[in-house]
Amino acid sequence: MSSSIVSLRGRHLILAAVAALLSAAAAPASAQETHDDHHHDEATEVEDVIVQATRSGRRIQDEPIRVEVIGREEIEEKLLMTPGNIAMLVNETGGVRVQTTSPALGAANIRMQGMSGRYTQLLADGLPLYGGQASSLGVLQIPPTDLGQVEVIKGAASALYGPSALGGVINLVSRRPGDEAETEILANITSRDGQDLTAYASAPFKGAWGQSLVGGYHRQSRQDLDGDGWSDIAAYERWSLRPRLFWQGENGGEAFVTLGAMTETRSGGTEPGRTAPDGRPFVQAQDTDRFDAGLVASLPAGPGTLHLRASAMTQAHDHQFGDVFEKDRHDTGFLEAAYGSEVGTTTWLVGAAVQVDGYDSKTFSDFDYTHTVPGVFAQVEHELSPDLTLAGSARFDHHSEYGGQFSPRLSVLYRPGRWTVRASAGQGFFAPTPFVDVTEATGLSRLEPLDGLKEEVARTASLDVGYRQGPIEANLTLFGSDLDDAVRAVDDGPDRIRLINVDGVTRTRGLEALLRYRHAPFTLTGSYVFVDATEPENDGLSRRDTPVTPRHTAGFVAMWEEHDKGRLGLEIYYTGKQALEDNPWRSESPSYLEVGLLGEIILGRYSLFLNAENLLDERVTKHHPLLLPQRANDGRWTTEAWGPTDGFTVNGGVRIRFGGGH
């Protein structure tokens, strides 16, 4: 297996671009205006948040669909903790859980409100730049450096984004150029021998045009924390580069173009010179090369606005699973046109889209597919009164494999005084592919060709009640989902598995609670999530708790932050017991606490930071071995990673900012 798919020349191009960013940062900064104090009243902050994921362009408090927005300040906080990926950024949102799917490689997906991670659609500015069904490693390959905000919609969002959004949507909104040139460099090291170097530069609009460029280098060495010869932390080396070009027209039109390139080598499994319990080495590795391009435009047209979106993505993989090598490519193409307008208190939008997802395996061609999904959609929002807004959206997709599918969603917003009440219900579908958690971890060599699978269909609903007065914000959400014909991997003879639709309903019920107090410079946040998730047994006759789904989780965050001075934060997260599947040591995980401390000192344009994660050194291997005594029928050598595998970790570094008021 080659050490990398990308050519040496391609790496040099990425390195040269990062070097150019560093060079630009060394230039003298021009005179800057001081930043406005961001510790203004919380209500003023909310006024400025415009949601993109719902297509309506409304302020967050005016949206009938509940959208949770992670702002730039919180992104910067998590950037100091994990500069290389967005896993921690989204994992600390209530009802969202980043679940490890392959402990050998550290791969993970994003689960929302107890539903499987494959149902979560990951978007960048509304575009599927990471594929129609994002791979489990995708979450670990996206740095948060150039994110302006992150938007989270939970529950069936197929009415907005088609079959890949059955469980919800996470939309990563890019950072826009400011009024002045800005450059930022961040260097980070960890106590587990990891290093990160990222650089971001943006140029302000000159006339109609602005631009930004972000690049990064990230690496991690293998770590065997319990000495059993199996890597508890996978090794990786990754380069990435993303330029963006922005346009603003005099008539209110706007557009941007983005290009992306990423290459990564990642390896885990048995340590060099060590063997698995069967006496043979088992190296698990994956080399990735991804390129993408996207366009988003909004153009005034008559009384309304024409919205255009288009993207293309290609991602090549070289996999190694012991002595099995797999080579494949994933491709996604997307095109959408929509027209919307506002008539009195009614806002409407109609459009059409087509998405093509292709998979080409050089090793197992029986799993090749090309799914073409044209669709039409409509969305209407109507204000019945200043306090009451109704919203409806519907979409009809014609899937080339699974036929016509109708996906509706209805929402209502009621705002009496300081209270906010939202109710939403929707239905969506998911088109099965060979890629479930098991095959993400073990490959396709043991999987029987797909035969007779039906689409998965879910109905979701939520009721959300919020209250805000001065520095206090509170929120309570009740949610539920019913999923029919869930796809699951089952044994099909020695060393063989197959995918089936399980008879019965996979059912999830739960609640989320949030209480926040803000009084500059302090912010205190408490959260609690309850999830009751059950699913049918393989025979469809009895039920069981959904594996690796904690019934109780809670968190407490205390943050002190002064603009241009620094920040100091304490985080405590509790994860309750989880049902385990095919674990020879226990059928239920223990509950555990994760405690973290973050400190940052700002000295002009320089910022020094230190972050300690998992102070109690909680990890799976302190309770039982991660390595199985013998290889499972599906090909896995490890148990489920129900908790952290990296234990206590410290990271720290420096961030240097030029321009933008620094």
N, C-alpha and C positions, 0 to 999 in steps of 0.2 A: 504494500500500500504506500503510495507517495505521501511525503510529509505535508504536502499542500497541493490543492487543485490549482491555485492561482499561480501564474507565471512569475518569475523573478522580476520581469519588467513591470508587471502590474503592481507589485509591492513597492518597487522604487518610485512609481508614480504617486502612490498614496503617501509614502514617506516624504517625497518632495513637497507635496501639498501641505502636510503638517508642518514641515520646516518653514514654508512660506508664511504660515500663520504665526509661528514663533518669531520670525523676522519682523512681521508687521507689528507684533506686540512690543518689540524693542524700540520702535520709533517713539520720539517724544510725544507725549500727549498734549493736545491743544487745551486751551483754557476751557473749563467746563462749568456749567451751571450746577449748583448743588441740587441733590435730589430732594424732592418734597418729603416731608416726614411721612413714612408709610404707616405710622401708628395712629391714623385717623380713625374716626368712628367706624365700627364694623358695618353699619348700614350703608355708609358711603362706599366701602369696598364692594359690597354686593351689587351696588348700582352699576359698577364698571364691568361685571362679568357677563359676557355675551356667549351664549351656548351655540356651538356649531353642530354638534352631533344630531340634534333634532331637525336640522335643515331650516328652521323657522327664523333663526337669527334673533331670538328674543333674549331679554335679560333672564338670568337664572330664576329669579323670583316670580317671573311671569310665565314660566313653563308649566303646563299641565302635567307633562311627564316629569317625574322626579329625575333630576340629573345631579350627580355629585361631582363637584369640580375641585381638583387639587390644583391650587394656584402656584405661582412662581416661587413664592416664599417657601412653601413646603417642599417644592421640588429642589430648591437650593439646599434645604436641610438634608434631604435624602441623598443629594448629590455628594455631600461630604461623607456619608456613610457607605454608599455603594456607587462609586462613579462609573462602574462598568456596565450596569444593567438597571432595569426598572422594577426588578422583583420586589425589593423592599418598599418602593414607592407605592405600588398598588396593593401589596400584601397588608398594609396597615390601614386600609379602608374597610370599614365595617361590612361584613357579609361577603368580602372578597378574600380568597385564600389561594396563595401560590403553593401548589402541591407538586412535590418531586415525583416524577414519573420514571426516571432512570437514575438510581443512586450511583451507578458506575460512571455516568457522564455528568451528573448534577442537573440533568434536564428537568424542566418543570413547566406546568401549564397553569392557567388561571381559572379557578372555579368560582362561580358566583352563586351565592345563596344555596349551596349544597349540590348544585348541578355539575355534571362532568365538565372538565376544562375544554374538551373539544367543541363544546357549544358556545364558547366565548369568541366573539369576533374582535380581532385586534386590528385597528385602523390607524393610519397616519394622515391627519387632515381629511378624514372621510374616505381615504383610499386604501384598498387592500394591498399595501406595499410589502406586507409580510406573508402574502399568500391568502387564498380563500379559506384554507384551514391552516392556521399558523402552527408550525412545528413546535414541539416542546422546548427546543433550544432557542426559539425565537425570542422568548421573554428575556433570556440571558444574554442576548446579542445586541440589545438596544440600549445605548447610553442615554441618560436623561439630560445631557449637557445643553442641548438646544431646544428643550421643551418649554413652551410658554404656559401651558396648562394641560391637564389631563381630565377628560370627561368620562364619567362612568354611568351607563344606563343598565340597570339590572332587570332581568325578566325578558320574555320573548320580544325581540326587536326585529323579527323577520319582516314586519310591515315596513320598516325603514331600510333594512340592509339585506334582505334575502335570507337564504337558507343557512348561512354560516353564523347567524346571530341569534340562534334559538335561545341561548341562555343569557345573552346580554352583549353589550358593546363597550369596549374601551377605546376611546378616540384620543390619540396623542397629537396635540395641537402644537405646531412648530412656533418657535420664538420669532417674532417679527422685528425687523430693524427699528431702532429708536430714532430720536432726533439727531443723534451724534454718533460718530464712529465708536465702535466698542470692540475690545478684544479681551479675551479671558483665557488664562492657562491654568490648568489644575494638574498637580503631580501628587500621587498618593502611593503609599506602601502599606502592607499589612503584616501582621505577625505570623501569618501563614505563608509567607514568601510570595505575596501577590503584589503587582505593580500596575498602576494606571497612569496614563498621560493623555489628557484631552486638551483641545484648543478650539476656541470659538471666536469668530470675527464677523462683524457685520458693518456694513457701510450704510449711512442714512440715505434717504431718497434724494436723488438729484434729478429734479424734474419729476418724471413719472417712474423712475427705476430705483430699486434698492436691492441689496444682495446680502447673503450670509454664507459662511462656510464653516463646517465643523469637521474635525478629524480626531481620531483617537487610536491609541495603542494600549492593549490590555494583556497581561499575562498572569499565569498562576502555575506554580509547580505542584506536583503530586504530593499528597499528604496521607500517610497511613497512621492515624492517631492511636489505634489500639494494637498495632503491631501484628495483625493477623495476616499480613501479606497482600491485603486488598486495599486499594486506594479509597479513603473516605472522602477526599477532595480530589476531583479530576484536574488534570493539567490542561491548560489551554494557552493559545497565543492568538490574538485577534487584532486586525487592523480595520479601520472603517473611515469612510470619507463621505460627506454629503454637502454639496453646494446647492444653494437655492437662489432663485431670481424672482423678485417681486415687482409688480407693476400696479400703479394706481392712475386711473384715468380722470380727467377733469370732470367728466359727467357722472362720477360715482362708481364707475366700473373698476374692478380689481381682478388680479390674477397672480398666480405664482407657478413656477416650474421647479421641480425638485429632481435631483439625480442622486442615486446612492450606490455605493460599492462596499462590500464587506467580505473579508476572508478570514477564516478561523480554522485552526487545527486543535482538536480536543481529544484527550486520551485518558482512560482509566482502566479499571479491572485489576488484574494481578500486578503487583509491583515487579520491577525488573529482577529476574532471578528467582522469583517466587512462583508458586503454583496454587491452583484451586484445589479443593478437597479431593478431586479425582486424580491428582498427581500431574496435571497438565497446566501449562500457563493459559490464561484466558485474558487476552487484551481486548478491551472494547474501545473503539476510537471512531471519530467522525471528523472528516474534513468538509468544510462548507465554503462555497463561493456564491455570493448573492449579488445581483445587480438589479436595480429598479429605476423607474422613471415615472413621474406623475405630473399632472396638470389640473389645477382648479381655477375656475374663472366664474365671475358674476358680472354680467353685462346688462345695462339698462336696455329694455326693448319695449317700446310703447308704454303702456301704463304699468308694466311690471318689470320683472328681472329674469333674464335667461341665465341658468346655472349649468355649467359644463364641468364634468369630471372625467378624467381618463388616466389610466395607469397600466404599466406592464412590469412584471417581475419574473425573473428566472433564477432558480436556485439549484445548484448542483451539489450532490453529496457523494462522498466516498465513505462507506461504513465498513467497520470491522467488528465482527462478533466472534471472538476466538479464532477459529480457522475458517470462518465463513466471511467472504468479502462481497459487499453489495454496492453497486454503483447506480445512481438514479438522478433524475432531474424533475423538478416541479416548476410549472409555468402557470402564471395567472395573467389574464388580460381583462381589462374592465373599461367600459364606456357608458356614460350616463348623461342625459340631457333632461333638464326640467325647467318649467316656466311657472313663476309664481307672482302673485300680486296681492294687494290689500284693498278691500272694498269696505269702507266704513269700519266696523269692528270685526270684520271677518278677514282672515288671512288664508289663502289657499295656494296649493302647489300641486302640479301634475307632472309626471315625467315617465320616461322609459329608460331602461338600462339593459345591458347584456354583460354577462361575465362568463369567461371560459377558463376552466381549471383543468390542467393536464398533468398527468404523471407518466413518466417513461422510465421503466426499470431496465437497465442493461443486463441484469442478472435474472430477474423473475418477470418475464414479459406477460405472464398470465394476469398480473395485477395492473397492467397499463390501463389508463382510462383517459377520456376527454369528456368532461361535462360542460355542456353549453346551456346557459340559463338566461334566456331573455325574459324580461318582466316589465310590467307597467305598474305604476303606483300613483296614489293620490293622498293628499293630506289637507285637512281643513281644521282651522282653529277659530272659534267664535266667542266673543265676549258677550255674554248675556247681560252682564252688569259689571261695574268696576271690580266687584268682588268675585265674580263667577265666570269661569272660562271652560268651555268644552272643546275637546280635541279628538279627532278621529283620523286614523290613517289605515290604508288598506293596500295590499299588494298582491298581484297575481303573477306567479312565476311558472314558466313551462320548462321543467327540468328535462334534459335529453334522456335521462335514465329513469326518472321517477314520475314523469308526467306533470300535469297541472296541479299547482298548489296555491291555495288562497290563505293569506295571512292578514288578519285584521288586528287593530289595537284601538281601544277607546280609553280616554283619560278625562278627568275633571279636576279643576282647581278651584278651591273656595278659600277666600282670605278674609275672614271676619276679624277686623282689628289687628292685633298682634299675632293672631293664629294663622296657620296655613294648613289646609287639608287637601291632600291629593289622593285620588283613587285611580287605579289603572288596571286594565285587563287586556290580555292579548293571546294570540295563538301563533305558532310558527312551526317550521319543520326543519329537519336536518337530513341531508343526503349522505348516507353512509359511504365511507371509503375504507381501505384496508388499515387506516391509521387510527388505532385506539391506544390506550396507555401501554398495553402489553407490547404491541408491535413497535411502538416508538422506542421501547427499551430493548427489544430482542430481535427486531428485523422481521423479514417475511419468510425466512427459510423454513419455518415450521408451520406456516399458515396455509390452510387449504384455500383454493380459489373461492372467491365470493360467489354465493349461489342463492338466489331467491330472497335476498334481503329486501325489506320494506323500509320506506322512509320513517324516521322517528318524528313524532308529532307531540308538541307540548302545549299546555294551556297554563298561563301564569297570571297571577293577580297580586296586587299590593294595595295597602291602605297606609297612608303616611300622614302623620299629624306633627306639625312643628310649631314652636313658639319662640319668639324673639323679643326681648326688651332690654335696651341698653347693652350691658356687657354680657348678658345671659342668652344662650341659645340652647334649645332643647328639641329633641326629635325622637319620635317613636314610629317604627314601621312594622306592620304585619305583612307577611308575604307567604305565598304558597305556589306550588307547581305540581302538575300531573303530567307525566311523560309516558306515552304509549309506545310499545314496540322498541324499547331500548336495546341497542346492540351491545352484545357482550361476547367476550372470548371464552370458549369452553373447550375442555379436552376432547380430542377426537382420535384416540389411540396413542400408542407410545410415541413421544416426541412430536405429536401433531396437535394442532388446535384449529378451531374454525370459529367464525363469527355467526351468531344467531340473533334473531329478534326474540327477546324474552317475553313470554305471555304475561299479561298483567300490567299494572301501573306502577311506575317508579314515582313515589310520592314524597314531597318535601313541604314542611310547614315550619314557620319560624318567626322570629321578631328581631329587630335591631333597635337599640336604644343609644342615644348620644346626649351628653350634657357638656356644654363648653362655657367657660367663663373667660372673658378677655378684658383686661384692664392694663393698658400699656405700663410697663413693658412685659407683663406676665400673661401667659395663656395656660389655662388648665383644661384638659379634655379627658372625660371618662366615657367609655363605651362598653356595650355588652351585646352579644349576639347569641341567640338560641336557635338551634337547627335540629329539627326532628326529621331525619331523612331515612326512608325505608324503601326497599326494592324487593321484587319477587326473587325467590330462589330459581335456579335453573329449570326446575320442573314446573314452575309457574303455580305451584299449589300452596306454598308457604312463603313467609316473608322474613327478611333479615334487615338489620341496620346496614345502611350504606357504608362500606369500608372507608377508612381514613377520612371520616367526616365528624369532627368534634361536635358534641351536642352543646357545649358551653365554651365560649371564648369571651375574654374581656381585656380591656386595656386602660391604662392611665398614662397620660403624657403631661409633664410640666415643663414649660419653656419660658425662659427669660431671654429677651432679645432687645437690644438697643441698636438703632440704625447707626452704622459707621463705627460701632464699638465692638459688637460681638454677640454671642449667644451661648447659653448654657441650658442643657436639656436633660431630663430624666424620662425614660420610657420603661414601663412595666407591662408585659403582656402575659396573660394566662391562657393556656390551651387545655381544654378538658380531655377526658378519656375518649378514645376512638376505637371502634370495632376494627379488627384486623382480619385479613383473609390469608389462608395458607401460610401462617406463621407458626413454625414448629415450637416456639418457645412460649407464646402467649396469644390469647384470643382478643385481648384488649390492651391498648397502650396505657401507660400511666399519664396522669396530668402533669403539666410542667409549667414553670415560669421562665420567661426571658426578660432580663434586666439590661438596660443599656444606658450609657452616659455619653453625651456629646458636648464638646466645648470648642468655641471658635473665638479667636481674638483678631480684630481688624486693625491694622496699622496702615492707614492710608490706602494705597492700592494693593497692599499685601494682606493676606489673611492666612493665619496659621490655625489648623484644626486638629483635634484629636478625638477619636471616637472609640468607645469600648462596647462591644456587643456580646450578649450572652454571658454576663458576669458570673452567673452560677455554673457555667460550663455544662449546660444541659445538652446532651446528644444521645442519639439512639443507642450507640454502642456502649453506653454506660449501663444499659438495662438488658441488652441481649446482643449477640453478634449480628452484624449486618449481613455477613456471608452465610448462605445456607449450607447445611452439611452435605447436600447433594443437589445437583442442578434440577430445577423444576421442569415439569413437562412442557411448559411454554417457553423454556430457554433461559429463564432468569436465574442468576446466581445469588441474588440478594433478596432480602425481605423488603416489604414496603417501608419507605422512609417516612414514618409518621411524625417525625420531629427533626430538629437540626442534626446534621452530621458533621458540622465543622467546629462545634464547641466554642469556647471562649476565644474571641478574636479582637485584636486592637488594630486600628488603622489610623493613619495620620498623614498630613502633608501640608502643602502650601497652595493657595490660589492667588493668582496675580491678575488684576484687572486694570485695563487702560481705557480711558474714555468713559463715556456714559456717566460723567459726574465724579469719576474716581481720579 
